C-alpha cells in the first residue's frame, strides 16, 4: 500500500506545517506494509534562513521529493509563484505513479486543491489536513475591491477541493461552524496541533535554565513576522510602555519585518531585539532563557477561529504565556494553559495589565503536555488515514 503526502513545507524547514507533516510521516512509517512518498519543497519558509536538504531521498519505504522554488520575500505574489512551481512539479512527479491514498496538509487552500486534483485524476481517496480557512483570511487581508473580484473564483476552488475529500481534519475547533455550514456531508476529524517530542524531552529532562532573578525581564516572540501576526501594531508601543525594565526579543522573519523595523525606528525604541530564525535546538535555549513567551494575532475576524501551533510549543515550557488573541484561541488558552495572560489583539494597555499579574515561578503543565503530545495525536491521525486504504 502506498500513500502520497503533499506538503509545501517539510523538514528541515522551520514552520508549523513542516513540523506537523514530518511528525505524521514518521508515525505512518511505523505502520507495517506502508510506503510513503512525500512531495514538498526545498527549505523556503524564510528568506533569511537556509538549511541543506537533498532534492531527492529514497529509503526502503520512504521517498521524498523536494521541489526548488524561486527566491522570494513572502509576499502574496511570491507565494502564488512558488505554488505554481510546486504544483507543476508535483503533477509531473506523480503522473505515472500509482497510490492508494492522497494526504494533503494545507495552511493555504492550494496544496489542498492540488491534493484534490491528483485524487480525482487517479480515482483514489483524499485526506485533507486543514490548518487555516484560507478564504476567510483573505477577506480580511485583501483590499475590498480585490476581494470582491477574487472570491467567486476562489470559492469554486474551495468547493472543488472539499467536495472530493473522503475525510477532512480540522486543526481548530473554531473551524467547525464554517465547514459544517458549507460541507455538512463530509466526514471530519479533529486532531489539533501538538507539542513536539523535542520540547517534551527538554522539559522532562530538566533542560530549562534556572529562573533568573534579573532586574530586566525578557519577553520572547518566536515565529513568523507577517500581516497575520501584526507585530508592527503591538510590539513598538508595548516596548515603549514597559520601558527599560523589559526587553522584547522578536525571533523570526516574514513579510512585515521591515514594517516592524520602521515602526521601532520612528518611535526610537531601543529595548526590542530582532533575531533571525534559528534551528530548533537553539530555539529551545531562547525559550529557556526567556521570562515570558509571547504570541499575537492581528485583529482580523478570521483569526478568531484559528488555534496557533505556537500555543502548544510555548505551553510545554513552564513560563508565563502572554497571548494577544481572540475567539477560539483565547477560550482555549484560558481553559487549558495555566499562568497565561490573554488580551485583545493590538490592545497595548491590556497587555501591560496582564504582564503585571504574572507569576514568574516555574509552573509545571504536565496535564497539558500529556493531553497534547504531538506523538499521541499523530498516532490517532495516522490510524484515520490508514482506514482509507483499500481492504486487502
C-alpha positions as CSV (number, residue, x, y, z in Angstrom):
1,X,0.0,0.0,0.0
2,X,1.3,3.4,-0.9
3,X,0.4,6.9,0.4
4,X,1.2,10.2,-1.3
5,X,1.7,13.1,1.0
6,X,1.7,16.7,-0.2
7,X,3.0,19.4,2.0
8,X,4.5,22.8,0.9
9,X,6.8,22.6,4.0
10,X,8.8,19.6,5.4
11,X,11.9,19.1,7.5
12,X,14.4,20.8,7.8
13,X,12.2,23.8,7.1
14,X,11.1,25.9,10.1
15,X,7.4,26.3,10.4
16,X,4.3,24.6,11.9
17,X,3.4,22.9,8.6
18,X,6.9,21.3,8.4
19,X,6.9,20.1,12.0
20,X,3.4,18.7,11.7
21,X,3.9,16.9,8.4
22,X,7.3,15.4,9.4
23,X,5.8,14.0,12.6
24,X,2.9,12.5,10.6
25,X,5.2,10.8,8.2
26,X,7.3,9.3,11.0
27,X,4.2,7.9,12.5
28,X,2.9,6.4,9.3
29,X,6.2,4.7,8.7
30,X,5.6,2.7,11.8
31,X,2.6,1.0,10.1
32,X,3.5,-2.3,8.6
33,X,3.4,-2.7,4.8
34,X,3.2,1.0,4.0
35,X,5.2,3.0,1.5
36,X,5.2,6.8,1.8
37,X,6.1,9.3,-0.9
38,X,6.4,12.9,0.1
39,X,6.3,15.8,-2.4
40,X,7.4,19.0,-0.8
41,X,9.8,22.0,-1.4
42,X,13.3,22.7,-0.5
43,X,13.5,24.8,2.7
44,X,12.0,28.2,1.8
45,X,9.9,29.4,4.7
46,X,12.2,32.4,5.4
47,X,14.4,34.2,3.0
48,X,17.0,34.7,5.8
49,X,17.2,31.0,6.8
50,X,18.6,28.2,4.7
51,X,19.2,24.6,5.5
52,X,20.8,21.9,3.4
53,X,18.4,19.2,2.2
54,X,18.7,16.8,-0.7
55,X,16.2,17.3,-3.6
56,X,15.6,13.6,-3.6
57,X,15.8,10.9,-0.9
58,X,14.8,7.3,-1.2
59,X,14.9,4.6,1.5
60,X,13.2,1.3,1.8
61,X,9.7,2.7,2.4
62,X,10.1,6.4,2.2
63,X,10.7,8.6,-0.9
64,X,11.0,12.4,-0.6
65,X,11.0,14.9,-3.5
66,X,11.9,18.5,-2.6
67,X,11.0,21.0,-5.3
68,X,13.3,24.0,-5.8
69,X,11.4,27.3,-5.8
70,X,12.4,30.8,-6.9
71,X,13.8,33.2,-4.2
72,X,11.0,35.1,-2.5
73,X,10.2,37.6,0.2
74,X,7.0,36.0,1.5
75,X,4.7,38.4,-0.4
76,X,1.4,37.2,-1.9
77,X,2.6,37.2,-5.5
78,X,5.8,35.4,-4.4
79,X,3.6,32.8,-2.8
80,X,1.5,32.3,-5.9
81,X,4.6,32.0,-8.0
82,X,6.1,29.5,-5.6
83,X,2.9,27.4,-5.6
84,X,2.9,27.3,-9.4
85,X,6.4,25.8,-9.4
86,X,5.4,23.3,-6.6
87,X,2.2,22.2,-8.2
88,X,3.7,21.8,-11.7
89,X,6.5,19.6,-10.3
90,X,4.1,17.6,-8.1
91,X,1.8,16.7,-11.1
92,X,4.9,15.7,-13.1
93,X,6.3,13.5,-10.3
94,X,3.1,11.8,-9.6
95,X,1.8,11.4,-13.2
96,X,2.8,7.9,-13.9
97,X,2.8,6.5,-10.4
98,X,0.1,4.6,-8.5
99,X,-1.0,5.4,-5.0
100,X,-3.8,4.2,-2.7
101,X,-4.5,7.4,-0.8
102,X,-3.5,11.1,-1.1
103,X,-2.9,13.2,2.0
104,X,-2.6,17.0,1.7
105,X,-1.7,19.1,4.7
106,X,-2.6,22.7,3.9
107,X,-2.4,26.1,5.6
108,X,-3.4,27.7,2.4
109,X,-6.1,26.4,0.0
110,X,-3.9,25.5,-2.9
111,X,-2.0,22.5,-1.5
112,X,-5.3,21.0,-0.6
113,X,-6.6,21.8,-4.1
114,X,-3.5,20.1,-5.6
115,X,-4.4,17.0,-3.5
116,X,-7.9,17.1,-4.8
117,X,-6.7,17.2,-8.4
118,X,-4.4,14.2,-8.0
119,X,-7.0,12.3,-6.1
120,X,-9.6,12.8,-8.9
121,X,-7.1,12.0,-11.7
122,X,-6.1,8.8,-10.0
123,X,-9.6,8.0,-8.5
124,X,-8.3,7.4,-5.0
125,X,-9.4,8.7,-1.6
126,X,-8.3,12.1,-0.4
127,X,-7.5,13.0,3.2
128,X,-7.2,16.8,3.9
129,X,-5.5,18.2,7.0
130,X,-6.7,21.8,7.2
131,X,-4.7,24.3,9.3
132,X,-6.4,27.5,8.3
133,X,-9.5,28.8,6.5
134,X,-7.9,30.5,3.5
135,X,-10.9,32.3,2.1
136,X,-11.8,33.8,5.5
137,X,-8.3,35.1,6.0
138,X,-8.1,36.6,2.5
139,X,-11.4,38.5,3.1
140,X,-9.8,40.3,6.0
141,X,-6.3,40.9,4.4
142,X,-7.1,41.8,0.8
143,X,-8.5,45.2,-0.2
144,X,-12.3,45.0,-0.5
145,X,-12.3,45.6,-4.3
146,X,-9.8,42.9,-5.0
147,X,-11.5,40.5,-2.6
148,X,-14.8,41.1,-4.4
149,X,-13.2,40.1,-7.7
150,X,-11.3,37.1,-6.4
151,X,-13.8,35.5,-4.0
152,X,-16.2,33.9,-6.5
153,X,-13.2,32.3,-8.3
154,X,-11.6,31.1,-5.1
155,X,-14.9,29.7,-3.8
156,X,-15.0,27.4,-6.8
157,X,-11.5,26.2,-5.9
158,X,-12.7,25.5,-2.4
159,X,-15.8,23.6,-3.5
160,X,-13.8,21.5,-5.9
161,X,-11.3,20.7,-3.2
162,X,-13.6,19.7,-0.3
163,X,-16.3,18.0,-2.3
164,X,-13.8,15.4,-3.3
165,X,-12.4,14.6,0.1
166,X,-13.0,11.3,1.9
167,X,-12.1,12.8,5.2
168,X,-11.2,16.3,6.4
169,X,-9.2,17.0,9.6
170,X,-9.8,20.4,11.2
171,X,-6.9,21.6,13.4
172,X,-9.0,24.1,15.2
173,X,-12.4,23.6,16.8
174,X,-13.1,27.1,15.7
175,X,-13.4,25.9,12.1
176,X,-16.4,23.6,12.8
177,X,-19.2,26.1,12.1
178,X,-17.6,27.3,8.8
179,X,-17.3,23.8,7.4
180,X,-20.5,22.3,8.7
181,X,-22.4,25.1,7.1
182,X,-20.7,24.7,3.7
183,X,-19.9,21.0,3.6
184,X,-22.3,19.2,6.1
185,X,-21.9,15.8,4.5
186,X,-18.2,15.4,4.9
187,X,-16.5,13.2,7.5
188,X,-14.5,15.2,9.9
189,X,-11.6,14.5,12.2
190,X,-10.3,16.9,14.9
191,X,-6.6,16.3,15.5
192,X,-5.1,19.6,16.8
193,X,-1.6,20.8,16.8
194,X,0.5,19.4,19.5
195,X,3.8,19.5,21.4
196,X,6.7,18.0,19.6
197,X,8.9,15.5,21.3
198,X,12.0,17.8,21.4
199,X,10.1,20.2,23.7
200,X,8.6,17.4,25.8
201,X,12.1,15.9,26.3
202,X,13.6,19.3,27.1
203,X,11.1,19.8,29.9
204,X,11.2,16.2,31.2
205,X,15.0,16.1,31.3
206,X,15.1,19.4,33.2
207,X,17.0,21.2,30.4
208,X,15.3,24.5,31.4
209,X,17.6,27.1,32.9
210,X,17.2,28.2,36.5
211,X,14.7,31.1,36.6
212,X,16.7,34.3,36.5
213,X,16.1,37.0,39.1
214,X,17.4,39.7,36.8
215,X,16.1,43.2,37.0
216,X,15.3,43.2,33.3
217,X,12.6,40.7,32.2
218,X,12.8,39.2,28.7
219,X,9.7,38.7,26.6
220,X,10.2,36.4,23.7
221,X,8.2,36.2,20.5
222,X,9.3,33.4,18.1
223,X,7.7,32.8,14.8
224,X,6.5,34.4,11.6
225,X,6.6,38.2,11.3
226,X,3.7,38.7,8.8
227,X,0.4,40.5,8.4
228,X,-1.3,37.7,10.3
229,X,0.7,38.3,13.4
230,X,0.5,42.1,13.3
231,X,3.7,42.6,15.4
232,X,4.2,46.1,13.9
233,X,0.9,47.1,15.5
234,X,1.7,45.9,19.1
235,X,5.5,45.5,19.7
236,X,6.7,49.1,19.4
237,X,4.0,50.6,21.7
238,X,4.3,47.6,24.1
239,X,8.0,48.1,24.4
240,X,7.6,51.8,24.9
241,X,5.0,51.4,27.7
242,X,7.0,48.7,29.5
243,X,10.2,50.7,29.5
244,X,13.7,49.7,30.3
245,X,12.7,47.0,32.9
246,X,11.7,44.8,30.0
247,X,13.4,43.6,26.8
248,X,11.4,42.2,23.9
249,X,13.1,39.6,21.6
250,X,11.5,39.0,18.3
251,X,12.9,35.8,16.7
252,X,11.9,35.1,13.2
253,X,11.3,36.6,9.8
254,X,8.4,37.4,7.4
255,X,6.8,39.9,5.1
256,X,6.2,42.6,7.8
257,X,9.6,42.5,9.4
258,X,10.7,45.8,7.6
259,X,7.5,47.4,8.7
260,X,8.2,46.4,12.3
261,X,11.8,47.8,12.0
262,X,10.5,51.1,10.6
263,X,7.9,51.4,13.4
264,X,10.6,50.8,16.0
265,X,12.9,53.5,14.4
266,X,10.1,56.1,14.2
267,X,9.4,55.7,18.0
268,X,13.0,55.5,19.0
269,X,12.6,52.1,20.6
270,X,15.8,50.5,22.0
271,X,14.5,47.6,24.1
272,X,13.5,45.4,21.2
273,X,16.0,42.9,19.7
274,X,15.4,41.3,16.3
275,X,16.9,37.8,15.9
276,X,16.9,35.8,12.6
277,X,15.4,32.3,12.5
278,X,17.4,29.6,14.3
279,X,17.3,25.8,14.3
280,X,15.0,24.2,16.9
281,X,17.9,23.2,19.3
282,X,18.9,26.9,19.6
283,X,15.2,27.9,19.8
284,X,14.8,25.8,22.9
285,X,17.7,27.7,24.5
286,X,15.9,31.0,23.8
287,X,12.7,29.6,25.3
288,X,14.6,28.5,28.4
289,X,16.2,31.9,28.9
290,X,13.0,34.0,28.4
291,X,10.8,35.2,31.3
292,X,7.6,35.5,29.2
293,X,6.6,33.8,25.9
294,X,4.6,36.0,23.7
295,X,2.3,35.3,20.8
296,X,0.0,37.7,18.9
297,X,-2.5,37.6,16.0
298,X,-3.7,40.6,14.1
299,X,-7.2,42.0,14.8
300,X,-9.0,40.2,12.0
301,X,-12.3,38.4,12.2
302,X,-10.9,35.2,10.6
303,X,-8.3,34.8,13.3
304,X,-11.0,34.3,15.9
305,X,-11.4,30.7,14.5
306,X,-7.8,29.6,14.4
307,X,-5.7,27.7,17.0
308,X,-2.0,28.6,16.5
309,X,0.6,25.8,16.9
310,X,2.7,28.2,18.9
311,X,0.3,27.8,21.9
312,X,1.3,24.2,22.2
313,X,5.0,24.9,21.8
314,X,5.0,27.7,24.4
315,X,2.9,25.8,26.9
316,X,5.5,22.9,27.1
317,X,7.8,25.4,28.9
318,X,6.9,26.4,32.4
319,X,6.9,30.1,31.6
320,X,4.1,32.7,31.6
321,X,2.4,32.9,28.2
322,X,1.2,36.3,27.0
323,X,-1.3,36.0,24.2
324,X,-2.9,38.7,22.1
325,X,-5.7,36.6,20.6
326,X,-9.5,36.5,20.5
327,X,-12.2,34.0,19.9
328,X,-11.4,30.2,20.0
329,X,-7.7,30.7,20.7
330,X,-8.5,32.9,23.7
331,X,-11.0,30.4,25.1
332,X,-8.6,27.5,24.6
333,X,-5.7,29.2,26.4
334,X,-7.8,30.4,29.3
335,X,-9.2,26.9,29.8
336,X,-6.0,24.9,29.3
337,X,-2.9,26.9,29.8
338,X,-2.1,27.9,33.4
339,X,-0.2,31.1,34.2
340,X,-1.3,32.7,31.0
341,X,-2.5,36.2,30.2
342,X,-4.9,36.8,27.3
343,X,-5.6,40.2,26.0
344,X,-7.5,41.5,22.9
345,X,-5.2,41.8,19.8
346,X,-3.4,45.1,19.5
347,X,-4.6,46.3,22.9
348,X,-1.3,47.5,24.5
349,X,-2.8,48.7,27.8
350,X,-4.5,45.3,28.4
351,X,-1.2,43.5,27.6
352,X,0.7,45.6,30.1
353,X,-2.0,44.8,32.7
354,X,-1.7,41.1,32.1
355,X,2.1,41.2,32.4
356,X,1.6,42.8,35.8
357,X,-0.3,39.8,37.1
358,X,2.2,37.0,36.1
359,X,3.8,34.6,38.5
360,X,7.4,34.1,37.5
361,X,7.7,30.8,39.4
362,X,8.2,27.8,37.0
363,X,4.8,26.2,36.9
364,X,4.6,22.6,35.5
365,X,1.9,21.9,32.8
366,X,2.2,18.2,33.0
367,X,-1.5,17.6,32.3
368,X,-1.5,19.8,29.2
369,X,1.7,18.1,27.9
370,X,0.0,14.7,28.4
371,X,-3.1,15.7,26.6
372,X,-1.4,17.4,23.6
373,X,1.7,15.4,22.9
374,X,2.2,15.5,19.1
375,X,3.2,11.9,19.1
376,X,-0.1,10.8,20.7
377,X,-2.1,12.9,18.3
378,X,-0.3,11.6,15.2
379,X,-0.9,8.0,16.3
380,X,-4.6,8.6,16.1
381,X,-4.4,10.7,12.9
382,X,-2.4,8.0,11.1
383,X,-5.0,5.4,12.1
384,X,-7.7,7.6,10.5
385,X,-5.6,7.9,7.3
386,X,-4.9,4.2,7.2
387,X,-8.6,3.4,7.4
388,X,-9.0,4.9,3.9
389,X,-6.7,2.3,2.4
390,X,-8.4,-0.4,0.3
391,X,-9.0,-3.6,2.3
392,X,-6.8,-6.5,1.1
